[in-house]
């Protein structure tokens, strides 16, 4: 195992732990804004996970999926914040 593989393994482990923490924030979040921020972080971590996979496998077809995830994440965040109402209403 090379230093490159060890570094990618550490990055993958950190991403896996952050997925668990963010999933907990989405489920338990006290209001809808916390859940929205958690979902936005989930999208960003998905992109990071795809980037680690890209570095690990040298499979450049993942770049298209990364672009789609980025665009859908941006559009969904903007759409939800545009039509979001306060929780107490």
PDB file of N, CA, C and O in Angstrom:
ATOM      1  N   UNK A   1       0.847  -1.183   0.000  1.00  0.00           N
ATOM      2  CA  UNK A   1       0.000   0.000   0.000  1.00  0.00           C
ATOM      3  C   UNK A   1       0.890   1.242   0.000  1.00  0.00           C
ATOM      4  O   UNK A   1       1.835   1.344   0.782  1.00  0.00           O
ATOM      5  N   UNK A   2       0.577   2.163  -0.872  1.00  0.00           N
ATOM      6  CA  UNK A   2       1.395   3.368  -0.996  1.00  0.00           C
ATOM      7  C   UNK A   2       0.831   4.481  -0.123  1.00  0.00           C
ATOM      8  O   UNK A   2      -0.259   4.370   0.438  1.00  0.00           O
ATOM      9  N   UNK A   3       1.607   5.553  -0.027  1.00  0.00           N
ATOM     10  CA  UNK A   3       1.133   6.719   0.731  1.00  0.00           C
ATOM     11  C   UNK A   3      -0.108   7.330   0.080  1.00  0.00           C
ATOM     12  O   UNK A   3      -0.970   7.880   0.766  1.00  0.00           O
ATOM     13  N   UNK A   4      -0.190   7.229  -1.221  1.00  0.00           N
ATOM     14  CA  UNK A   4      -1.356   7.734  -1.955  1.00  0.00           C
ATOM     15  C   UNK A   4      -2.622   6.985  -1.526  1.00  0.00           C
ATOM     16  O   UNK A   4      -3.652   7.603  -1.252  1.00  0.00           O
ATOM     17  N   UNK A   5      -2.540   5.671  -1.472  1.00  0.00           N
ATOM     18  CA  UNK A   5      -3.691   4.865  -1.048  1.00  0.00           C
ATOM     19  C   UNK A   5      -4.055   5.117   0.407  1.00  0.00           C
ATOM     20  O   UNK A   5      -5.234   5.146   0.760  1.00  0.00           O
ATOM     21  N   UNK A   6      -3.050   5.300   1.248  1.00  0.00           N
ATOM     22  CA  UNK A   6      -3.319   5.594   2.658  1.00  0.00           C
ATOM     23  C   UNK A   6      -4.022   6.941   2.797  1.00  0.00           C
ATOM     24  O   UNK A   6      -4.972   7.071   3.569  1.00  0.00           O
ATOM     25  N   UNK A   7      -3.562   7.933   2.057  1.00  0.00           N
ATOM     26  CA  UNK A   7      -4.203   9.249   2.102  1.00  0.00           C
ATOM     27  C   UNK A   7      -5.640   9.203   1.620  1.00  0.00           C
ATOM     28  O   UNK A   7      -6.515   9.840   2.206  1.00  0.00           O
ATOM     29  N   UNK A   8      -5.889   8.454   0.554  1.00  0.00           N
ATOM     30  CA  UNK A   8      -7.258   8.329   0.062  1.00  0.00           C
ATOM     31  C   UNK A   8      -8.133   7.539   1.032  1.00  0.00           C
ATOM     32  O   UNK A   8      -9.322   7.829   1.169  1.00  0.00           O
ATOM     33  N   UNK A   9      -7.560   6.552   1.702  1.00  0.00           N
ATOM     34  CA  UNK A   9      -8.323   5.793   2.699  1.00  0.00           C
ATOM     35  C   UNK A   9      -8.704   6.674   3.882  1.00  0.00           C
ATOM     36  O   UNK A   9      -9.822   6.588   4.389  1.00  0.00           O
ATOM     37  N   UNK A  10      -7.786   7.513   4.317  1.00  0.00           N
ATOM     38  CA  UNK A  10      -8.081   8.442   5.419  1.00  0.00           C
ATOM     39  C   UNK A  10      -9.162   9.432   4.996  1.00  0.00           C
ATOM     40  O   UNK A  10     -10.076   9.725   5.767  1.00  0.00           O
ATOM     41  N   UNK A  11      -9.059   9.946   3.771  1.00  0.00           N
ATOM     42  CA  UNK A  11     -10.081  10.874   3.277  1.00  0.00           C
ATOM     43  C   UNK A  11     -11.443  10.195   3.199  1.00  0.00           C
ATOM     44  O   UNK A  11     -12.456  10.792   3.563  1.00  0.00           O
ATOM     45  N   UNK A  12     -11.474   8.955   2.728  1.00  0.00           N
ATOM     46  CA  UNK A  12     -12.738   8.221   2.644  1.00  0.00           C
ATOM     47  C   UNK A  12     -13.321   7.962   4.032  1.00  0.00           C
ATOM     48  O   UNK A  12     -14.537   8.015   4.214  1.00  0.00           O
ATOM     49  N   UNK A  13     -12.467   7.685   5.000  1.00  0.00           N
ATOM     50  CA  UNK A  13     -12.951   7.459   6.366  1.00  0.00           C
ATOM     51  C   UNK A  13     -13.543   8.737   6.951  1.00  0.00           C
ATOM     52  O   UNK A  13     -14.592   8.700   7.593  1.00  0.00           O
ATOM     53  N   UNK A  14     -12.870   9.873   6.731  1.00  0.00           N
ATOM     54  CA  UNK A  14     -13.410  11.146   7.220  1.00  0.00           C
ATOM     55  C   UNK A  14     -14.735  11.478   6.546  1.00  0.00           C
ATOM     56  O   UNK A  14     -15.652  11.981   7.196  1.00  0.00           O
ATOM     57  N   UNK A  15     -14.844  11.205   5.263  1.00  0.00           N
ATOM     58  CA  UNK A  15     -16.095  11.477   4.549  1.00  0.00           C
ATOM     59  C   UNK A  15     -17.207  10.579   5.083  1.00  0.00           C
ATOM     60  O   UNK A  15     -18.342  11.029   5.235  1.00  0.00           O
ATOM     61  N   UNK A  16     -16.898   9.322   5.367  1.00  0.00           N
ATOM     62  CA  UNK A  16     -17.916   8.407   5.910  1.00  0.00           C
ATOM     63  C   UNK A  16     -18.414   8.878   7.270  1.00  0.00           C
ATOM     64  O   UNK A  16     -19.614   8.842   7.539  1.00  0.00           O
ATOM     65  N   UNK A  17     -17.502   9.319   8.124  1.00  0.00           N
ATOM     66  CA  UNK A  17     -17.910   9.835   9.444  1.00  0.00           C
ATOM     67  C   UNK A  17     -18.742  11.100   9.282  1.00  0.00           C
ATOM     68  O   UNK A  17     -19.735  11.285   9.986  1.00  0.00           O
ATOM     69  N   UNK A  18     -18.347  11.968   8.364  1.00  0.00           N
ATOM     70  CA  UNK A  18     -19.113  13.201   8.169  1.00  0.00           C
ATOM     71  C   UNK A  18     -20.484  12.920   7.579  1.00  0.00           C
ATOM     72  O   UNK A  18     -21.432  13.653   7.865  1.00  0.00           O
ATOM     73  N   UNK A  19     -20.619  11.872   6.757  1.00  0.00           N
ATOM     74  CA  UNK A  19     -21.940  11.463   6.278  1.00  0.00           C
ATOM     75  C   UNK A  19     -22.843  11.078   7.451  1.00  0.00           C
ATOM     76  O   UNK A  19     -24.012  11.460   7.492  1.00  0.00           O
ATOM     77  N   UNK A  20     -22.299  10.324   8.396  1.00  0.00           N
ATOM     78  CA  UNK A  20     -23.097   9.913   9.557  1.00  0.00           C
ATOM     79  C   UNK A  20     -23.518  11.112  10.406  1.00  0.00           C
ATOM     80  O   UNK A  20     -24.669  11.201  10.834  1.00  0.00           O
ATOM     81  N   UNK A  21     -22.588  12.028  10.647  1.00  0.00           N
ATOM     82  CA  UNK A  21     -22.906  13.203  11.463  1.00  0.00           C
ATOM     83  C   UNK A  21     -23.948  14.077  10.767  1.00  0.00           C
ATOM     84  O   UNK A  21     -24.874  14.571  11.411  1.00  0.00           O
ATOM     85  N   UNK A  22     -23.801  14.267   9.463  1.00  0.00           N
ATOM     86  CA  UNK A  22     -24.752  15.104   8.729  1.00  0.00           C
ATOM     87  C   UNK A  22     -26.118  14.431   8.638  1.00  0.00           C
ATOM     88  O   UNK A  22     -27.144  15.109   8.708  1.00  0.00           O
ATOM     89  N   UNK A  23     -26.145  13.125   8.483  1.00  0.00           N
ATOM     90  CA  UNK A  23     -27.427  12.423   8.471  1.00  0.00           C
ATOM     91  C   UNK A  23     -28.142  12.603   9.801  1.00  0.00           C
ATOM     92  O   UNK A  23     -29.358  12.791   9.836  1.00  0.00           O
ATOM     93  N   UNK A  24     -27.390  12.545  10.897  1.00  0.00           N
ATOM     94  CA  UNK A  24     -27.988  12.790  12.213  1.00  0.00           C
ATOM     95  C   UNK A  24     -28.560  14.208  12.283  1.00  0.00           C
ATOM     96  O   UNK A  24     -29.644  14.405  12.832  1.00  0.00           O
ATOM     97  N   UNK A  25     -27.853  15.191  11.738  1.00  0.00           N
ATOM     98  CA  UNK A  25     -28.336  16.578  11.760  1.00  0.00           C
ATOM     99  C   UNK A  25     -29.601  16.725  10.929  1.00  0.00           C
ATOM    100  O   UNK A  25     -30.500  17.479  11.301  1.00  0.00           O
ATOM    101  N   UNK A  26     -29.685  16.018   9.812  1.00  0.00           N
ATOM    102  CA  UNK A  26     -30.880  16.102   8.971  1.00  0.00           C
ATOM    103  C   UNK A  26     -32.074  15.487   9.681  1.00  0.00           C
ATOM    104  O   UNK A  26     -33.175  16.033   9.621  1.00  0.00           O
ATOM    105  N   UNK A  27     -31.877  14.370  10.346  1.00  0.00           N
ATOM    106  CA  UNK A  27     -32.987  13.679  11.017  1.00  0.00           C
ATOM    107  C   UNK A  27     -33.424  14.425  12.267  1.00  0.00           C
ATOM    108  O   UNK A  27     -34.624  14.567  12.503  1.00  0.00           O
ATOM    109  N   UNK A  28     -32.482  14.906  13.076  1.00  0.00           N
ATOM    110  CA  UNK A  28     -32.795  15.482  14.379  1.00  0.00           C
ATOM    111  C   UNK A  28     -32.992  16.992  14.323  1.00  0.00           C
ATOM    112  O   UNK A  28     -33.563  17.570  15.249  1.00  0.00           O
ATOM    113  N   UNK A  29     -32.533  17.641  13.262  1.00  0.00           N
ATOM    114  CA  UNK A  29     -32.541  19.097  13.169  1.00  0.00           C
ATOM    115  C   UNK A  29     -33.752  19.761  13.791  1.00  0.00           C
ATOM    116  O   UNK A  29     -34.881  19.356  13.513  1.00  0.00           O
ATOM    117  N   UNK A  30     -33.548  20.774  14.630  1.00  0.00           N
ATOM    118  CA  UNK A  30     -34.679  21.380  15.322  1.00  0.00           C
ATOM    119  C   UNK A  30     -35.623  22.158  14.409  1.00  0.00           C
ATOM    120  O   UNK A  30     -36.793  22.329  14.751  1.00  0.00           O
ATOM    121  N   UNK A  31     -35.158  22.624  13.280  1.00  0.00           N
ATOM    122  CA  UNK A  31     -36.056  23.327  12.364  1.00  0.00           C
ATOM    123  C   UNK A  31     -35.689  23.013  10.920  1.00  0.00           C
ATOM    124  O   UNK A  31     -34.700  22.330  10.656  1.00  0.00           O
ATOM    125  N   UNK A  32     -36.486  23.511  10.000  1.00  0.00           N
ATOM    126  CA  UNK A  32     -36.289  23.170   8.591  1.00  0.00           C
ATOM    127  C   UNK A  32     -35.023  23.802   8.013  1.00  0.00           C
ATOM    128  O   UNK A  32     -34.451  23.264   7.065  1.00  0.00           O
ATOM    129  N   UNK A  33     -34.581  24.916   8.556  1.00  0.00           N
ATOM    130  CA  UNK A  33     -33.361  25.532   8.049  1.00  0.00           C
ATOM    131  C   UNK A  33     -32.138  24.671   8.378  1.00  0.00           C
ATOM    132  O   UNK A  33     -31.225  24.562   7.560  1.00  0.00           O
ATOM    133  N   UNK A  34     -32.112  24.062   9.564  1.00  0.00           N
ATOM    134  CA  UNK A  34     -31.031  23.139   9.893  1.00  0.00           C
ATOM    135  C   UNK A  34     -31.034  21.934   8.956  1.00  0.00           C
ATOM    136  O   UNK A  34     -29.975  21.461   8.543  1.00  0.00           O
ATOM    137  N   UNK A  35     -32.200  21.449   8.629  1.00  0.00           N
ATOM    138  CA  UNK A  35     -32.296  20.319   7.700  1.00  0.00           C
ATOM    139  C   UNK A  35     -31.841  20.722   6.310  1.00  0.00           C
ATOM    140  O   UNK A  35     -31.207  19.929   5.615  1.00  0.00           O
ATOM    141  N   UNK A  36     -32.153  21.938   5.892  1.00  0.00           N
ATOM    142  CA  UNK A  36     -31.724  22.420   4.580  1.00  0.00           C
ATOM    143  C   UNK A  36     -30.205  22.549   4.512  1.00  0.00           C
ATOM    144  O   UNK A  36     -29.597  22.158   3.516  1.00  0.00           O
ATOM    145  N   UNK A  37     -29.596  23.084   5.545  1.00  0.00           N
ATOM    146  CA  UNK A  37     -28.137  23.197   5.581  1.00  0.00           C
ATOM    147  C   UNK A  37     -27.512  21.808   5.603  1.00  0.00           C
ATOM    148  O   UNK A  37     -26.477  21.586   4.974  1.00  0.00           O
ATOM    149  N   UNK A  38     -28.126  20.876   6.315  1.00  0.00           N
ATOM    150  CA  UNK A  38     -27.634  19.506   6.334  1.00  0.00           C
ATOM    151  C   UNK A  38     -27.706  18.852   4.964  1.00  0.00           C
ATOM    152  O   UNK A  38     -26.786  18.138   4.565  1.00  0.00           O
ATOM    153  N   UNK A  39     -28.789  19.089   4.247  1.00  0.00           N
ATOM    154  CA  UNK A  39     -28.902  18.530   2.901  1.00  0.00           C
ATOM    155  C   UNK A  39     -27.878  19.151   1.952  1.00  0.00           C
ATOM    156  O   UNK A  39     -27.326  18.461   1.095  1.00  0.00           O
ATOM    157  N   UNK A  40     -27.625  20.437   2.102  1.00  0.00           N
ATOM    158  CA  UNK A  40     -26.614  21.090   1.280  1.00  0.00           C
ATOM    159  C   UNK A  40     -25.223  20.527   1.586  1.00  0.00           C
ATOM    160  O   UNK A  40     -24.416  20.326   0.679  1.00  0.00           O
ATOM    161  N   UNK A  41     -24.955  20.278   2.845  1.00  0.00           N
ATOM    162  CA  UNK A  41     -23.684  19.652   3.221  1.00  0.00           C
ATOM    163  C   UNK A  41     -23.611  18.221   2.690  1.00  0.00           C
ATOM    164  O   UNK A  41     -22.542  17.762   2.290  1.00  0.00           O
ATOM    165  N   UNK A  42     -24.728  17.526   2.685  1.00  0.00           N
ATOM    166  CA  UNK A  42     -24.766  16.157   2.163  1.00  0.00           C
ATOM    167  C   UNK A  42     -24.409  16.145   0.681  1.00  0.00           C
ATOM    168  O   UNK A  42     -23.680  15.265   0.221  1.00  0.00           O
ATOM    169  N   UNK A  43     -24.922  17.120  -0.066  1.00  0.00           N
ATOM    170  CA  UNK A  43     -24.598  17.230  -1.490  1.00  0.00           C
ATOM    171  C   UNK A  43     -23.110  17.509  -1.671  1.00  0.00           C
ATOM    172  O   UNK A  43     -22.468  16.908  -2.533  1.00  0.00           O
ATOM    173  N   UNK A  44     -22.559  18.408  -0.872  1.00  0.00           N
ATOM    174  CA  UNK A  44     -21.129  18.726  -0.972  1.00  0.00           C
ATOM    175  C   UNK A  44     -20.277  17.504  -0.631  1.00  0.00           C
ATOM    176  O   UNK A  44     -19.257  17.259  -1.275  1.00  0.00           O
ATOM    177  N   UNK A  45     -20.690  16.741   0.375  1.00  0.00           N
ATOM    178  CA  UNK A  45     -19.920  15.548   0.733  1.00  0.00           C
ATOM    179  C   UNK A  45     -20.039  14.457  -0.327  1.00  0.00           C
ATOM    180  O   UNK A  45     -19.106  13.679  -0.529  1.00  0.00           O
ATOM    181  N   UNK A  46     -21.179  14.399  -1.001  1.00  0.00           N
ATOM    182  CA  UNK A  46     -21.319  13.457  -2.109  1.00  0.00           C
ATOM    183  C   UNK A  46     -20.333  13.789  -3.213  1.00  0.00           C
ATOM    184  O   UNK A  46     -19.718  12.896  -3.795  1.00  0.00           O
ATOM    185  N   UNK A  47     -20.183  15.074  -3.498  1.00  0.00           N
ATOM    186  CA  UNK A  47     -19.192  15.495  -4.490  1.00  0.00           C
ATOM    187  C   UNK A  47     -17.780  15.135  -4.035  1.00  0.00           C
ATOM    188  O   UNK A  47     -16.965  14.694  -4.845  1.00  0.00           O
ATOM    189  N   UNK A  48     -17.485  15.315  -2.765  1.00  0.00           N
ATOM    190  CA  UNK A  48     -16.160  14.954  -2.242  1.00  0.00           C
ATOM    191  C   UNK A  48     -15.927  13.454  -2.345  1.00  0.00           C
ATOM    192  O   UNK A  48     -14.830  13.016  -2.694  1.00  0.00           O
ATOM    193  N   UNK A  49     -16.951  12.670  -2.044  1.00  0.00           N
ATOM    194  CA  UNK A  49     -16.816  11.219  -2.146  1.00  0.00           C
ATOM    195  C   UNK A  49     -16.576  10.794  -3.596  1.00  0.00           C
ATOM    196  O   UNK A  49     -15.767   9.905  -3.864  1.00  0.00           O
ATOM    197  N   UNK A  50     -17.276  11.428  -4.517  1.00  0.00           N
ATOM    198  CA  UNK A  50     -17.046  11.126  -5.927  1.00  0.00           C
ATOM    199  C   UNK A  50     -15.641  11.541  -6.360  1.00  0.00           C
ATOM    200  O   UNK A  50     -15.017  10.860  -7.174  1.00  0.00           O
ATOM    201  N   UNK A  51     -15.143  12.650  -5.825  1.00  0.00           N
ATOM    202  CA  UNK A  51     -13.783  13.088  -6.154  1.00  0.00           C
ATOM    203  C   UNK A  51     -12.741  12.113  -5.614  1.00  0.00           C
ATOM    204  O   UNK A  51     -11.744  11.836  -6.282  1.00  0.00           O
ATOM    205  N   UNK A  52     -12.965  11.593  -4.411  1.00  0.00           N
ATOM    206  CA  UNK A  52     -12.041  10.591  -3.860  1.00  0.00           C
ATOM    207  C   UNK A  52     -12.085   9.324  -4.707  1.00  0.00           C
ATOM    208  O   UNK A  52     -11.047   8.719  -4.972  1.00  0.00           O
ATOM    209  N   UNK A  53     -13.266   8.927  -5.126  1.00  0.00           N
ATOM    210  CA  UNK A  53     -13.375   7.762  -6.006  1.00  0.00           C
ATOM    211  C   UNK A  53     -12.661   8.006  -7.330  1.00  0.00           C
ATOM    212  O   UNK A  53     -12.002   7.110  -7.858  1.00  0.00           O
ATOM    213  N   UNK A  54     -12.791   9.210  -7.863  1.00  0.00           N
ATOM    214  CA  UNK A  54     -12.113   9.562  -9.105  1.00  0.00           C
ATOM    215  C   UNK A  54     -10.600   9.448  -8.949  1.00  0.00           C
ATOM    216  O   UNK A  54      -9.917   8.919  -9.825  1.00  0.00           O
ATOM    217  N   UNK A  55     -10.084   9.944  -7.839  1.00  0.00           N
ATOM    218  CA  UNK A  55      -8.643   9.856  -7.593  1.00  0.00           C
ATOM    219  C   UNK A  55      -8.193   8.418  -7.375  1.00  0.00           C
ATOM    220  O   UNK A  55      -7.078   8.048  -7.742  1.00  0.00           O
ATOM    221  N   UNK A  56      -9.056   7.616  -6.781  1.00  0.00           N
ATOM    222  CA  UNK A  56      -8.692   6.240  -6.481  1.00  0.00           C
ATOM    223  C   UNK A  56      -8.696   5.364  -7.737  1.00  0.00           C
ATOM    224  O   UNK A  56      -7.790   4.555  -7.934  1.00  0.00           O
ATOM    225  N   UNK A  57      -9.708   5.525  -8.577  1.00  0.00           N
ATOM    226  CA  UNK A  57      -9.873   4.626  -9.718  1.00  0.00           C
ATOM    227  C   UNK A  57      -9.386   5.212 -11.038  1.00  0.00           C
ATOM    228  O   UNK A  57      -9.250   4.478 -12.017  1.00  0.00           O
ATOM    229  N   UNK A  58      -9.123   6.508 -11.090  1.00  0.00           N
ATOM    230  CA  UNK A  58      -8.747   7.197 -12.324  1.00  0.00           C
ATOM    231  C   UNK A  58      -9.792   7.017 -13.410  1.00  0.00           C
ATOM    232  O   UNK A  58      -9.465   6.969 -14.596  1.00  0.00           O
ATOM    233  N   UNK A  59     -11.052   6.918 -13.002  1.00  0.00           N
ATOM    234  CA  UNK A  59     -12.183   6.765 -13.909  1.00  0.00           C
ATOM    235  C   UNK A  59     -12.808   8.137 -14.122  1.00  0.00           C
ATOM    236  O   UNK A  59     -13.500   8.648 -13.242  1.00  0.00           O
ATOM    237  N   UNK A  60     -12.570   8.730 -15.277  1.00  0.00           N
ATOM    238  CA  UNK A  60     -13.013  10.111 -15.503  1.00  0.00           C
ATOM    239  C   UNK A  60     -14.492  10.216 -15.864  1.00  0.00           C
ATOM    240  O   UNK A  60     -15.000  11.327 -16.014  1.00  0.00           O
ATOM    241  N   UNK A  61     -15.192   9.103 -16.007  1.00  0.00           N
ATOM    242  CA  UNK A  61     -16.626   9.190 -16.295  1.00  0.00           C
ATOM    243  C   UNK A  61     -17.404   9.698 -15.079  1.00  0.00           C
ATOM    244  O   UNK A  61     -18.569  10.075 -15.206  1.00  0.00           O
ATOM    245  N   UNK A  62     -16.778   9.711 -13.913  1.00  0.00           N
ATOM    246  CA  UNK A  62     -17.418  10.199 -12.695  1.00  0.00           C
ATOM    247  C   UNK A  62     -17.577  11.719 -12.738  1.00  0.00           C
ATOM    248  O   UNK A  62     -18.406  12.274 -12.017  1.00  0.00           O
ATOM    249  N   UNK A  63     -16.796  12.390 -13.569  1.00  0.00           N
ATOM    250  CA  UNK A  63     -16.854  13.849 -13.649  1.00  0.00           C
ATOM    251  C   UNK A  63     -18.244  14.303 -14.083  1.00  0.00           C
ATOM    252  O   UNK A  63     -18.739  15.320 -13.599  1.00  0.00           O
ATOM    253  N   UNK A  64     -18.871  13.570 -14.978  1.00  0.00           N
ATOM    254  CA  UNK A  64     -20.232  13.929 -15.403  1.00  0.00           C
ATOM    255  C   UNK A  64     -21.214  13.828 -14.245  1.00  0.00           C
ATOM    256  O   UNK A  64     -22.081  14.687 -14.085  1.00  0.00           O
ATOM    257  N   UNK A  65     -21.082  12.790 -13.444  1.00  0.00           N
ATOM    258  CA  UNK A  65     -21.949  12.643 -12.276  1.00  0.00           C
ATOM    259  C   UNK A  65     -21.698  13.757 -11.270  1.00  0.00           C
ATOM    260  O   UNK A  65     -22.635  14.255 -10.645  1.00  0.00           O
ATOM    261  N   UNK A  66     -20.437  14.151 -11.110  1.00  0.00           N
ATOM    262  CA  UNK A  66     -20.125  15.249 -10.191  1.00  0.00           C
ATOM    263  C   UNK A  66     -20.776  16.550 -10.661  1.00  0.00           C
ATOM    264  O   UNK A  66     -21.282  17.321  -9.846  1.00  0.00           O
ATOM    265  N   UNK A  67     -20.763  16.791 -11.952  1.00  0.00           N
ATOM    266  CA  UNK A  67     -21.387  17.996 -12.500  1.00  0.00           C
ATOM    267  C   UNK A  67     -22.896  17.982 -12.282  1.00  0.00           C
ATOM    268  O   UNK A  67     -23.478  19.003 -11.916  1.00  0.00           O
ATOM    269  N   UNK A  68     -23.525  16.850 -12.502  1.00  0.00           N
ATOM    270  CA  UNK A  68     -24.972  16.735 -12.304  1.00  0.00           C
ATOM    271  C   UNK A  68     -25.328  16.928 -10.828  1.00  0.00           C
ATOM    272  O   UNK A  68     -26.293  17.622 -10.511  1.00  0.00           O
ATOM    273  N   UNK A  69     -24.561  16.323  -9.932  1.00  0.00           N
ATOM    274  CA  UNK A  69     -24.812  16.476  -8.491  1.00  0.00           C
ATOM    275  C   UNK A  69     -24.660  17.933  -8.080  1.00  0.00           C
ATOM    276  O   UNK A  69     -25.462  18.435  -7.292  1.00  0.00           O
ATOM    277  N   UNK A  70     -23.652  18.619  -8.595  1.00  0.00           N
ATOM    278  CA  UNK A  70     -23.436  20.026  -8.254  1.00  0.00           C
ATOM    279  C   UNK A  70     -24.593  20.893  -8.743  1.00  0.00           C
ATOM    280  O   UNK A  70     -25.083  21.746  -8.003  1.00  0.00           O
ATOM    281  N   UNK A  71     -25.026  20.685  -9.969  1.00  0.00           N
ATOM    282  CA  UNK A  71     -26.125  21.494 -10.504  1.00  0.00           C
ATOM    283  C   UNK A  71     -27.438  21.219  -9.783  1.00  0.00           C
ATOM    284  O   UNK A  71     -28.167  22.154  -9.451  1.00  0.00           O
ATOM    285  N   UNK A  72     -27.745  19.955  -9.539  1.00  0.00           N
ATOM    286  CA  UNK A  72     -28.987  19.631  -8.829  1.00  0.00           C
ATOM    287  C   UNK A  72     -28.960  20.129  -7.391  1.00  0.00           C
ATOM    288  O   UNK A  72     -29.983  20.576  -6.872  1.00  0.00           O
ATOM    289  N   UNK A  73     -27.807  20.057  -6.746  1.00  0.00           N
ATOM    290  CA  UNK A  73     -27.688  20.579  -5.389  1.00  0.00           C
ATOM    291  C   UNK A  73     -27.917  22.072  -5.337  1.00  0.00           C
ATOM    292  O   UNK A  73     -28.619  22.569  -4.456  1.00  0.00           O
ATOM    293  N   UNK A  74     -27.329  22.789  -6.276  1.00  0.00           N
ATOM    294  CA  UNK A  74     -27.518  24.239  -6.317  1.00  0.00           C
ATOM    295  C   UNK A  74     -28.964  24.608  -6.604  1.00  0.00           C
ATOM    296  O   UNK A  74     -29.538  25.459  -5.924  1.00  0.00           O
ATOM    297  N   UNK A  75     -29.554  23.971  -7.607  1.00  0.00           N
ATOM    298  CA  UNK A  75     -30.928  24.297  -7.976  1.00  0.00           C
ATOM    299  C   UNK A  75     -31.901  23.950  -6.852  1.00  0.00           C
ATOM    300  O   UNK A  75     -32.828  24.711  -6.576  1.00  0.00           O
ATOM    301  N   UNK A  76     -31.696  22.812  -6.207  1.00  0.00           N
ATOM    302  CA  UNK A  76     -32.617  22.430  -5.127  1.00  0.00           C
ATOM    303  C   UNK A  76     -32.480  23.349  -3.926  1.00  0.00           C
ATOM    304  O   UNK A  76     -33.481  23.676  -3.289  1.00  0.00           O
ATOM    305  N   UNK A  77     -31.276  23.769  -3.603  1.00  0.00           N
ATOM    306  CA  UNK A  77     -31.093  24.685  -2.477  1.00  0.00           C
ATOM    307  C   UNK A  77     -31.743  26.027  -2.754  1.00  0.00           C
ATOM    308  O   UNK A  77     -32.407  26.589  -1.882  1.00  0.00           O
ATOM    309  N   UNK A  78     -31.560  26.541  -3.951  1.00  0.00           N
ATOM    310  CA  UNK A  78     -32.170  27.820  -4.305  1.00  0.00           C
ATOM    311  C   UNK A  78     -33.692  27.709  -4.314  1.00  0.00           C
ATOM    312  O   UNK A  78     -34.383  28.617  -3.853  1.00  0.00           O
ATOM    313  N   UNK A  79     -34.213  26.606  -4.832  1.00  0.00           N
ATOM    314  CA  UNK A  79     -35.671  26.436  -4.889  1.00  0.00           C
ATOM    315  C   UNK A  79     -36.274  26.328  -3.494  1.00  0.00           C
ATOM    316  O   UNK A  79     -37.309  26.936  -3.221  1.00  0.00           O
ATOM    317  N   UNK A  80     -35.651  25.574  -2.623  1.00  0.00           N
ATOM    318  CA  UNK A  80     -36.202  25.405  -1.280  1.00  0.00           C
ATOM    319  C   UNK A  80     -36.112  26.702  -0.493  1.00  0.00           C
ATOM    320  O   UNK A  80     -37.058  27.049   0.215  1.00  0.00           O
ATOM    321  N   UNK A  81     -35.009  27.424  -0.592  1.00  0.00           N
ATOM    322  CA  UNK A  81     -34.906  28.687   0.145  1.00  0.00           C
ATOM    323  C   UNK A  81     -35.849  29.745  -0.419  1.00  0.00           C
ATOM    324  O   UNK A  81     -36.288  30.632   0.313  1.00  0.00           O
ATOM    325  N   UNK A  82     -36.160  29.664  -1.689  1.00  0.00           N
ATOM    326  CA  UNK A  82     -37.073  30.634  -2.277  1.00  0.00           C
ATOM    327  C   UNK A  82     -38.488  30.469  -1.743  1.00  0.00           C
ATOM    328  O   UNK A  82     -39.178  31.460  -1.502  1.00  0.00           O
ATOM    329  N   UNK A  83     -38.923  29.245  -1.559  1.00  0.00           N
ATOM    330  CA  UNK A  83     -40.303  28.981  -1.161  1.00  0.00           C
ATOM    331  C   UNK A  83     -40.435  28.527   0.288  1.00  0.00           C
ATOM    332  O   UNK A  83     -41.496  28.043   0.681  1.00  0.00           O
ATOM    333  N   UNK A  84     -39.402  28.668   1.076  1.00  0.00           N
ATOM    334  CA  UNK A  84     -39.432  28.240   2.476  1.00  0.00           C
ATOM    335  C   UNK A  84     -40.249  29.213   3.316  1.00  0.00           C
ATOM    336  O   UNK A  84     -40.149  30.430   3.156  1.00  0.00           O
ATOM    337  N   UNK A  85     -41.047  28.665   4.199  1.00  0.00           N
ATOM    338  CA  UNK A  85     -41.782  29.479   5.170  1.00  0.00           C
ATOM    339  C   UNK A  85     -41.166  29.266   6.540  1.00  0.00           C
ATOM    340  O   UNK A  85     -40.459  28.285   6.769  1.00  0.00           O
ATOM    341  N   UNK A  86     -41.434  30.181   7.437  1.00  0.00           N
ATOM    342  CA  UNK A  86     -40.934  30.030   8.802  1.00  0.00           C
ATOM    343  C   UNK A  86     -41.616  28.851   9.463  1.00  0.00           C
ATOM    344  O   UNK A  86     -42.752  28.509   9.132  1.00  0.00           O
ATOM    345  N   UNK A  87     -40.910  28.227  10.410  1.00  0.00           N
ATOM    346  CA  UNK A  87     -41.442  27.028  11.054  1.00  0.00           C
ATOM    347  C   UNK A  87     -42.634  27.300  11.948  1.00  0.00           C
ATOM    348  O   UNK A  87     -43.459  26.409  12.146  1.00  0.00           O
ATOM    349  N   UNK A  88     -42.752  28.492  12.492  1.00  0.00           N
ATOM    350  CA  UNK A  88     -43.832  28.786  13.436  1.00  0.00           C
ATOM    351  C   UNK A  88     -45.118  29.243  12.750  1.00  0.00           C
ATOM    352  O   UNK A  88     -46.078  29.607  13.429  1.00  0.00           O
ATOM    353  N   UNK A  89     -45.153  29.231  11.435  1.00  0.00           N
ATOM    354  CA  UNK A  89     -46.366  29.675  10.713  1.00  0.00           C
ATOM    355  C   UNK A  89     -47.238  28.492  10.352  1.00  0.00           C
ATOM    356  O   UNK A  89     -48.295  28.667   9.745  1.00  0.00           O
TER     357      UNK A  89
END
